[in-house]
């Protein structure tokens, strides 16, 4: 359970168009009793695949059949009430009620809800959760099965949440500590900065007095009757929306919804929605918000009254035109950030409808603590420049092209949208009171809206955007400058006194990296016809793997792996691995990053760089017609890198500016130091301290990455809508034409990576945050993943059992922590390395109890058997695994045991709750993933179920860039025939002996 993350992005039009540096944006407050679906009051067409309805009692529902992935469903139950609906003595109780929904109801005893869901294969947190915000509370279930019992259980739990919660006083008392722990966990510098900005922009309005987490004294002392009062007043059918998406029958689902929820009746008259308050008229103003441990940022904002008009084509178009102007301004300030001695680290521009209380336009920049004055001057002058001289038509056309490409990609992938994503987007559209439109409709509207758009029209929209209440200048800093807000005002006045000139005309930049030499010759080639795979090596040593697939039309993924990643780096001294983002931001020798973007505006290309344990990696995503340019871009970064000092300094300053935030909370310290601790202080995994960050030099950055990128062996993987011949030809013209790359000899450094030795006392780290909050962790060495698979499987099961017991005792019974986590990380690359760990955030006085409880739990596991029920709940898909094993035993698809699923993911099809077909992924090697366990119950064979699952799993494997392969018994001729129809062919035969331990 959590508060909705306070996101900051432009108000949704057709696509999120810009994001804001200051985290102040919150969900729109739009719901009213018995409100109709937005499309009934709009000229915009809702997505036709969604069935919308309303019960006689006023509850709305939306149902959509979606089969990605097959056999799964998602439920979202939204109550249109949140913290804004609380009375003064109820502050925080909307969120308390969300917690109490998991603490007992008419049909579910206290403590049983999570266990029921675990038995159905749902994990607490990833699959079972809820959030409370200012205007809503949303309950979410992601169901791994769609049999009648699982679906009915999910709907029963939502129906109990609607009106059947017991709200037991003793259960509330036990939960108070959990909620207070959550309050401490979320009280970070970022959170306090978000509230500070919002409170400034909405001064005097109700939202500033109703943070969802509430007040600690009310949470600690409020009687349960106050929670019940809020429940009866606000959990009403006319404020509720139920959403079900997945591999379901919509007609049957509607029948069950009507049966379950039709008898729900509101208690008493609907309460009056609270007055949100009027927007205070502000002219030019300056303010300082002090956030200890926070980053330094400067913002200029304008506010105007919220537009409550219905969602219409005209309203969306007006918002889009405004957004296009913001995108131009955002691109201009981003260009400034990339220059040497830039006045700020990063900047952003956008707008937001904020809690039905105001429309906010914001320009914000993050800066070094002593450079906020220069940052303010820069963003002020760029804002005045665009307001005075406007945008150029070429700038608008460029933003339209990029916007269009994103919408085209969304439309092309509409048929394979994930069920959970659709369910969450539907819930969000209800929150925003927006018509839920299809990706195809979004693209169609965009083309109509942008047809004939001129720079003059965009300039008029910007003029209006910057004419509201304001400018309101807000400095957020760790310490207030001498003179406070007066000093901020003086800096702003001084900037305004400087006249701005027209922007320099955008000059066309040609892409120079079109020829890398003579195309490379292929010296070795092997076509694996059964896998649709071509593998080859060029004369310069570059290796290429090509996998054509129509999984995504007109989309191609390119991956370049170089060298051995972290394992190639020195382990006896610190290296600037953290500076890896500067590799791409540096551009290439012939042009910087901004010029690359200009030169390739007409192309859909991209590049990212990362450092993994086993390789340095460039990734790109493009469309078929731009594959040549994509390969040119990645070849340029590989063969002609720049490693510009200004890019390094920008990344360096971003790290330095954010460093204090880690010290501001125990969770921050843990996230910063954990990787280094579990690698025994190995500098390749250790987060740098301030001295190391400050001392790092640009030439060290270049010296670290240049030899690795320029000399390491190269493996290219191309997957997507491309022919083999085209992929080979285009790679030969780029990577194949580069100078030869020597093979790198393997070293023994893998054996130097060690989990730390056992400690008698905890390693003690300190933080600078609240004195009533602490974090504690326990870790234990396990070993790597592959050398002992039974051990790996057992470790996962044992870890989940311990975590479940810690949650039951430390969180639920004792109310000592909101965050109780456990995980296993077993390396695939480093022999002998892997570990399990458990982590909590709690009151410092309860840390010793946590350690003792971990010891007690581990000792109990050593000496006592685990019950069948606990085993079933230990790992979210354990029941699914047992059913898959039973089916595999019956149909004998090949070696398949309980531990098979620990190696990958499996999917199934059910009939009346019975698993009748399944398939999954199992073993994985670089570039290859095994398609495993394909089988169909004898009673259901001949219906195409195996083929359906086969294609789905093969598509899932292809989407990762890997090639699918499988094994079959020679005597299983029917299975082999199926595989051959799917373009698989015999690659090799082998003899297998199964060895079993004697009982």
Phi, psi and omega in degrees: 000138184203162169286147174299133179301132180282096182274163174224104180214164180297152176304139186292128173249281171243327182209142175302124190252336181205151178239156186251142181294318181283125183277084179236349189287141183224166185297148179292146180256099193230344189285139173228154181304138178057027180293136179283168175298141186303329183293341179286347179240022187224159173266011179262137182275126175287158180301127186289338181284351179260129176265115180259141178206170179219129177284165180299332180277358177103349181289132177267154175217152177224130183232136178217131173276128178211132188246026173242105357276162180291152174074018180226163180209162178226136178242133173233128179240111186252129171255124184280049176216145179209210187293336178295339182270000181283145169284171182302323182271009180244013188296117184103349187279341172297319178288322175302317180298322176302316177297319185290343176296340179261010189241026173120141179209185184304320186253358183225120180290159178303133179087353185265339186300309181296321181293322176300315182290324176298321179294337177271002177096010179263140178261138178292120184111285181296322186249343186229108185201179178199161173216150176241133178232194182295323189238003184203159167229127184235129176254136187231133172231128174251108190268126180281350179225158178235026173292161186302321183292317180294315179298315180296322177298315179300316180291324177299318180295321178292321179294320176296322178298326184298317186209002189246016180291138182281328179052058180287136184297317181292325176296321177297317180300320179291332184275344183303315181298324178296316182292320177294326174297320177296321178299318179293319182298321185272355181277074182253166176303321180297319180294315180294325177294319179300313179296320181298315179296315180297317180296330177288315184288328182249035185310129177085352181269163189299324184302329181288347182248012185221053174300135186303328182291337174081201182248135185300322183291327177289317178300322183285329193237348184298136175289154182296338179298327177293325175295317180296321178300316179295319181300308183294326182283328192246336176274090187230148180299328182284358173246009187249148174222127177252131182235129177229123180229139175154196183277072188226167172266109184303322181295315178294324179295320179298319179301315182292322177300315181295322179292319185282320189255353184294334181269003180288125181236139177291149177259111178079175180290156179294131177292151178289133177296139185292153174286120183281350179091158181268148177291123180290133178287121179234133171264217180291131184210164177220145183208153176238130175246117182268123180231095179304132181083356182271167176281162177268126177216155179230134182229147170238125186231153172230137179236151173215162183303149180291138178266107183270009181297153180300162178286113181227168178301315182296320180293318178294321180296318178299319178294322179295317180298318177297317180298322179300320177295319178297323180296323176296314180295321178298319179295324179294314181289330176295325178296323178296319182297335184274355183277161175297140180055041179298146181285348178214162181280316180205159180212158181210162183217141176177185180221164185202135166278118190253101173053041181053020185249336181190156166259125187244133171248133187220136168242126186221151179218138171266136184221170169293152185305326183263013181239016181296330179298315179293324179296316179298316180300317183293313183288328175298313184290326176290324177294315179292328179296316182286329178289323183278320186250350175077187179255157176267151180301325180296325178293318179296316180300323179295316180295323178296319179298316180292319178300314182299318182298322178294319179291323177297318179296319179295319179294320180295329182261012185299325183289344182242027174295145181284141181304314182296324179294316180297316180299317181291322178292324175297316178298321180294323180294326175294316179301320182273357184055044181250149172291131178276110186251155179282156175303324178295320178292322177302314180295317180298315178297320180300315180298319178293317182295323186266355179296114178082010178298134181245162176299324180299319181294319178295320179297323177295321178295320178294321179301317178292319182300324184264018181248008180279199177298119181145190003289138177253111183263126181231123174260125173252124186209162177293327178222148178286138176292156177300129184095348175058223184297331178298322179294319178299317180297320180295319178296319180293317179298321179295322178294316181296336180287347180269121180291145179257149179254165179296146179294148177293143182299140180291122180266141178290137179240126181270143178281117188270347188266070180250350183220123182246009182118191179294134179304141182290148179270141176278121182256345178209132182215138179217123177260121177259088191298324183294334180257000183064035190239140173236127180237135182207166177228136176272167184295338179272005178095350179292133179255145181227134172238128182239132177227096176291138177205145177261020182304318175233115181296136174061031177230136179226133175255137179234131178232135178237117176254130182235132173061210187237018173063220182305325183292346175271353186266158180296140180252008181249005179203160181287140176231153186279054177300326181301340183276007184304328177300336181288345179298310179287319181296341179287341187071206179234175187299323185281343180197149180278180186299317180296320179292328175299316180297320178296313185295329186250025181303321183283353183252149173260093181221165177193163179211140177224151181231137180213160178244117177252178179294328187244359176194157163270139194221129167256137177234144177216153177226131185212179172257164188304315184290347180253010182299322179300315180292322178300315179292325175297318180298313182289325176294323179295316178295330181280318188262339184222051182290156184255319184051057184290136180302323183294326177292317177300314182295326179296315178293319179301314181293327177297318178294314181297320182291330181267358187296320182295335180294328177296320182287348188278355179206154178296325177295325177295317178297317181298312182296329179286319192258346190299312183301319178294321181296314184281354172251026175056036177076010178303122186298343179290342179241003186267133178288133183289149175271179184298321181296317180294319178297315183293326184279343183295141183242153179304324181292332176291323176300312179294320182293333180285309189270330185302309182295327180292312183287322186277339186240344185288155176298145187245131171239123179253135174236127179237123182228131174146203185278076184208149175276157179298316182298317180295318180298317180294314182299314183290325177290322177299325181283346183242272181298324180293341181267358181286161176302156182302148178245119179288149174290141179266127179291140178292144177249176179262015184297337180300328182283351181273353182273122187225144167286145184294157178292158179299138179250140178287323179238153180298146170290123187258123173240151181244155176232169183253013183272210184296139182289343182265017181228139179213162175235148179219143180219150175228131178231155179215140179288138179242313188121174183284177185283315197266340186287337180212086186296320175302319178298317181299316179296314180298321180298319178296316180296313182297319179298318180291323177298314180298317179299315179300319179292321177296320178296313181302317185269306189285324180269304190282309185286318184261345179062035189264347184202142171276320186256105173237115187232152172213148181201162176235132178232102182248123187288141171270338187258332188252111181302133174080359186253130175170158186204164169241151178210159177228143189216141173220157164243133188201181173292139181306327181292346184254004179297314181300323178296321178298311179300318180296321182292322175299315179298315180300317182293316179296318180296322179295322178295326179293327191252350183227148177288156176267138180291159179299322181293318180293322177298318181296326181272353188294324184228125194312323180259023189298320178295322178298320180297317180296320178293321178296321179297319179297317179294319180294324179295322181290318189260346176051063177285347185145181181304118181210119181230181180304324184279357181301320184287342178292345181267350183189202183242145180230147180234152182219164174241136183238150174234116182053043176085352182262133176289120184242347177202149178204162173196161181194188177249144181227257186291146179223133171237169182303117178087354185224143173224134181281129170273120196229156167068025180288119181201154179227135178303139182307327181288347185238012179285155180087007181252005178083008182293319179298317179298318179300312180292322178304311182294322180296310182294320177300322177293320177299318180294315181297327182294340177272354183093357180272163175259136181275141171220166181207170176239153176211145172295140182301329182280350183274069187294328180294319178294318180297323178298318177299315182297322181293327177292340179261023175071025169265148179219159182298127179258317178197160175248150180214155173263140184230137175238127179264123180252128182237137178293139179292144179279000000 
